[in-house]
């Protein structure tokens, strides 16, 4: 009989953690029941409910959740991706002083009262590993009988052509030593068994495997953007085996927010031609237009993040909303590997 784990998904966003449990369930002899998903963001919640209409979903401020409510759910597993802004340069790295850290601190205060918990997984941005919030997280887990393993890993390390370097903190409650390494793991070396178990669940290689056909011309970069940002764009092709991390500002800003796709033409020749041109906008635009540079679609980014083919956006969600929620999401495949390692290894 397949064992069933009860999962509480906090800061659930558009459902990345949920999708990760489904991957493990589809490839291993185990079931996961999402007993509740919780987030305060109305746009993300609409996308989550669109894809998981039968899941219990609370639109709540997590700081208002009580230990009694959680204990009534009897969760075995806590999966969470708390706000990253307190640990980013754009968020001024205010750490625990940032009000957006309060929700995580609240959950850490509740953990001693939730005796059903056996496993915990937290995802956050690079930088969390050196934060006060991380120190509190690790201390709370260890004080409550959890053995801890930490990672700072990137899906590009296993052949997925999209960069998303992230921190992951795992906790497994056990009174016996599990032999987990105490130092921060910066590759997938100790995850080999889980990688093999799930290797058929994710796509690796060239970007062409992730692209939609006949994408609407509205995704082409405008003349204004081509003239203003042509020197800083990260340009990839369908044959590329990499792309930059897509952030929530993708489509609004063009420096460090994600790659754009070259659909035809000779990139080197085009840039060689426009390099000496000054104040000759028409010629610059004519040359760059030959490359047919466009944004990635929301569904293409979702596929790069490991969301299943069935994943979709509600009709009413705008392109900006799709990019913002995807930018706040996670790599589903990496989380699936870590969930497998945490529970089944």
C-alpha positions in Angstrom: 0.0 0.0 0.0 1.3 3.4 -1.0 2.1 5.6 2.0 0.4 9.0 2.0 2.0 12.2 3.3 0.0 15.2 4.4 1.5 18.4 3.0 1.0 22.0 4.2 2.2 24.4 1.4 2.9 27.9 2.8 3.6 30.9 0.6 2.2 28.7 -2.1 2.4 31.1 -5.0 1.3 29.6 -8.3 1.8 26.0 -7.0 5.5 25.1 -7.6 5.7 23.0 -4.5 2.5 21.2 -5.3 3.8 20.4 -8.8 7.0 19.1 -7.3 5.1 16.6 -5.0 3.2 15.4 -8.1 6.4 14.6 -9.9 7.6 12.5 -7.0 4.2 10.8 -6.7 4.1 10.0 -10.4 7.6 8.3 -10.3 7.6 6.7 -6.8 5.5 4.5 -4.6 4.1 7.3 -2.5 1.2 9.7 -2.3 1.0 13.3 -1.3 -2.2 15.1 -0.1 -2.0 18.9 0.0 -4.1 19.5 3.1 -3.9 23.3 2.6 -2.1 25.8 0.4 -1.8 29.3 1.8 -0.8 32.6 0.2 -1.9 36.3 0.4 -1.3 37.2 -3.2 -4.6 37.3 -5.1 -3.1 37.0 -8.6 -0.9 34.0 -7.6 -3.9 32.4 -5.8 -6.1 32.7 -8.9 -3.5 30.9 -10.9 -3.1 28.2 -8.2 -6.8 27.6 -8.0 -7.1 27.5 -11.8 -4.6 24.6 -11.9 -5.6 22.9 -8.6 -9.4 23.6 -8.2 -9.8 20.7 -5.7 -7.1 21.7 -3.3 -8.0 23.5 0.0 -6.7 27.0 -0.5 -6.6 29.8 2.0 -6.1 33.4 1.0 -4.6 34.5 4.3 -1.9 36.5 5.9 0.3 33.8 7.2 1.1 35.8 10.4 -2.6 35.2 11.3 -2.4 31.4 11.2 -2.6 29.7 14.6 -1.0 26.5 15.8 -4.5 25.1 16.4 -5.4 25.6 12.7 -2.2 23.8 11.6 -2.6 21.0 14.1 -6.1 20.4 12.9 -4.5 19.7 9.5 -2.1 17.1 10.9 0.7 17.8 8.4 3.6 15.5 8.0 5.4 17.8 5.6 5.8 21.6 5.6 6.9 23.1 2.3 7.5 26.9 2.1 9.0 29.6 -0.1 8.8 32.7 2.1 9.3 36.2 0.6 12.8 36.7 -0.9 12.9 40.5 -0.9 14.4 40.8 2.6 17.5 39.0 1.2 17.9 40.7 -2.2 19.8 43.7 -3.3 16.6 45.3 -4.7 15.0 44.7 -1.3 17.9 46.4 0.4 18.8 43.1 2.3 17.1 44.2 5.5 16.8 40.6 6.6 14.7 40.3 9.8 14.2 44.0 9.9 12.1 43.8 6.8 8.4 43.5 7.6 8.1 40.8 5.0 10.2 38.5 7.2 7.5 38.5 9.9 5.6 35.6 8.3 8.6 33.3 8.4 9.4 34.3 12.0 5.7 33.5 12.9 5.9 30.0 11.4 9.2 29.3 13.2 7.5 30.3 16.5 4.7 27.8 15.7 6.9 24.8 14.8 7.5 23.7 18.4 3.8 23.3 18.8 3.3 21.1 15.6 4.3 17.6 16.7 3.0 15.9 13.6 5.7 17.5 11.4 8.3 15.0 10.2 9.8 16.9 7.3 10.4 20.6 6.3 11.7 22.2 3.1 12.3 25.9 2.7 13.3 27.6 -0.6 14.7 31.1 -0.9 17.2 33.3 -2.9 21.0 33.2 -2.8 21.9 35.4 0.2 19.4 33.7 2.6 22.2 31.3 3.6 24.1 34.2 5.3 21.1 35.8 6.9 19.8 36.1 10.5 16.6 34.5 9.3 18.5 31.5 8.1 20.2 31.2 11.5 16.8 31.3 13.2 15.4 28.7 10.8 18.3 26.3 11.4 18.2 26.9 15.2 14.5 26.2 15.4 14.8 23.0 13.4 17.6 21.6 15.5 16.0 22.6 18.8 12.9 20.6 17.8 14.7 17.4 16.8 15.2 17.9 13.1 18.4 17.0 11.4 19.3 19.6 8.7 20.9 19.7 5.3 21.4 22.8 3.2 21.9 23.4 -0.5 22.8 26.3 -2.8 22.2 24.8 -6.2 21.2 25.7 -9.7 19.1 23.7 -12.3 21.8 24.4 -14.9 24.0 21.9 -12.9 21.8 19.1 -14.1 21.4 20.2 -17.7 18.2 22.3 -17.4 18.9 25.4 -19.6 17.7 28.1 -17.2 19.7 29.6 -14.4 18.0 29.8 -11.0 20.5 29.6 -8.2 18.6 29.1 -4.9 19.0 28.2 -1.3 17.2 25.2 0.1 17.0 24.2 3.7 15.8 20.7 4.5 14.9 19.2 7.9 14.0 15.7 8.8 12.9 14.9 12.4 14.8 12.0 13.8 16.3 11.0 17.1 19.1 9.0 15.4 21.9 10.5 13.3 21.2 10.3 9.6 24.7 11.2 8.6 23.6 14.4 6.7 26.5 16.7 5.9 26.6 19.9 8.0 28.3 22.1 5.4 26.3 23.9 2.6 26.0 21.7 -0.5 26.7 23.5 -3.7 26.1 20.7 -6.2 23.9 17.7 -6.6 26.5 15.1 -5.5 24.6 13.7 -2.6 21.3 13.8 -4.6 22.4 11.2 -7.1 19.9 8.5 -6.0 17.0 11.0 -6.3 18.3 12.3 -9.6 18.3 8.8 -11.1 14.8 8.1 -9.7 13.3 11.3 -11.3 15.6 11.7 -14.3 12.7 11.0 -16.7 10.6 13.8 -15.2 12.5 16.8 -16.5 13.8 18.1 -19.8 17.4 19.0 -20.4 19.4 20.3 -23.4 18.5 23.0 -25.9 15.9 25.7 -25.5 14.1 24.4 -28.6 12.5 21.8 -26.4 10.7 24.5 -24.4 9.5 26.8 -27.1 5.9 27.2 -28.4 5.1 27.4 -32.1 3.6 30.3 -33.9 4.0 32.8 -31.0 2.1 36.0 -31.5 4.0 39.0 -32.8 3.1 41.0 -29.7 6.0 39.3 -28.0 8.5 40.9 -30.4 10.6 43.7 -28.8 9.4 47.1 -29.6 11.4 49.7 -31.5 11.8 51.7 -28.3 13.2 48.7 -26.4 15.5 47.8 -29.2 17.0 51.3 -29.4 17.3 51.7 -25.6 18.5 48.3 -24.5 20.2 46.6 -27.5 23.6 46.7 -25.8 22.5 45.0 -22.6 20.1 42.3 -23.8 20.9 38.7 -23.0 20.2 37.0 -26.4 19.7 33.3 -26.8 18.6 31.1 -29.7 16.5 27.9 -29.9 19.9 26.0 -30.0 21.2 27.6 -26.8 21.6 25.4 -23.7 21.3 28.3 -21.3 19.1 31.2 -20.4 19.2 33.8 -17.6 17.0 33.7 -14.5 13.6 35.2 -15.2 12.6 37.7 -12.6 9.3 39.3 -11.8 10.4 42.5 -13.7 10.8 40.5 -17.0 9.1 42.4 -19.8 9.3 45.7 -18.0 13.1 46.0 -17.5 15.7 44.4 -19.6 18.9 44.3 -17.6 19.3 41.1 -15.5 15.7 40.1 -15.7 15.8 37.2 -18.2 16.9 36.3 -21.7 15.2 37.2 -25.0 15.0 34.9 -28.0 16.6 35.5 -31.4 14.4 33.8 -34.0 16.4 34.3 -37.1 19.4 36.2 -38.7 23.1 36.5 -37.8 23.6 38.0 -34.4 27.3 38.8 -34.7 26.9 40.3 -38.2 24.0 42.5 -37.0 25.8 43.8 -34.0 29.0 44.4 -36.0 26.9 46.5 -38.4 25.2 48.7 -35.8 28.3 49.2 -33.6 29.7 52.2 -35.5 26.2 53.7 -36.0 25.4 56.8 -34.0 22.0 58.6 -34.2 21.0 56.5 -37.2 17.9 54.9 -35.6 16.3 53.7 -38.8 19.3 51.7 -39.9 19.8 50.3 -36.4 16.2 49.2 -36.2 16.2 47.7 -39.7 19.3 45.7 -38.7 18.0 44.5 -35.4 14.5 43.7 -36.8 16.2 41.0 -39.0 16.9 39.1 -35.7 13.2 39.0 -34.7 14.0 39.3 -31.0 11.1 38.4 -28.8 10.2 37.8 -25.1 9.7 34.3 -23.9 6.0 33.6 -23.2 4.7 32.8 -19.8 4.1 29.1 -20.7 7.6 28.8 -22.1 9.1 30.1 -18.8 6.7 27.9 -16.8 8.1 24.9 -18.8 11.7 26.0 -18.1 10.8 26.1 -14.4 9.5 22.5 -14.6 5.7 23.0 -14.4 3.8 20.2 -16.2 2.4 20.4 -19.7 -1.1 20.7 -18.1 -0.2 24.0 -16.3 -2.0 27.0 -17.7 -3.0 30.5 -16.8 -6.5 31.8 -16.4 -7.8 33.7 -19.4 -8.0 36.9 -17.4 -4.3 36.9 -16.3 -2.3 39.5 -18.1 1.2 39.0 -19.5 2.6 41.2 -16.7 0.9 39.1 -14.1 2.2 35.9 -15.6 5.8 37.3 -15.6 5.5 38.6 -12.0 4.2 35.4 -10.5 6.7 33.2 -12.5 9.5 35.5 -11.3 8.4 34.8 -7.7 8.2 31.0 -8.3 10.7 28.2 -8.1 12.2 25.4 -10.1 9.8 22.6 -9.7 12.3 19.9 -10.8 14.9 20.8 -8.2 12.3 20.9 -5.5 11.0 17.5 -6.6 14.6 16.0 -6.3 15.0 17.5 -2.9 11.5 16.2 -1.7 12.5 12.8 -2.9 15.9 13.0 -1.1 14.2 14.3 2.1 11.6 11.6 2.3 12.7 8.6 0.4 16.4 8.5 0.3 
